[in-house]
């Protein structure tokens, strides 16, 4: 008997055996004798899904990534419409991606696993040059400024934008002990108004020093003050 005929005969025997069983016994029988095969199919399906997701994500162009830290109104904040408005402002298409992460909450006065996880996440984003903007309360902002996390905005911003915003500058101490104008108070901009973000006592914006999308970050700053 050929292998094909053997497989057909085995298949007929299995079907005949299952027909004589109750649904409960069928389930037990299939699980007992085919669980390795079923688990293999599940794992294969997960691998295929992961590969398909990776391939799909590669079709997008990441245009901006910003993190909002210590938002006091996370459940009432929504970035989707605001980010879409910025995409329209920039003339971006459907495959251009703006990522807003409002999940980060840091309290440096308390050591916790959550705080460590958030700090690790931000550090990884900075190290991989994925992060462009940090928005935070003054104390958290100053903490990152001490690590030379931000650009000097007097040097980075176009002259007209600097002149328009210099009264809202937040000065912080960098890693060398120098005071630099690295932040902008954006509390009165359209950003908190349209997203529902609440950061006390003020909402500081800074451009990450190793960002590869500095021009887009500057355009974002211009956008939130352009009414």
PyMOL commands that set and color helices and strands:
alter all, ss='L'
color gray80, all
select helices_A, chain A and resi 3-19+23-57+74-76+80-90+113-127+138-145+153-156+159-168+190-195+214-225
alter helices_A, ss='H'
color red, helices_A
select strands_A, chain A and resi 61-69+96-104+133-136+169-173+179-185+204-207
alter strands_A, ss='S'
color yellow, strands_A
deselect
rebuild
show_as cartoon
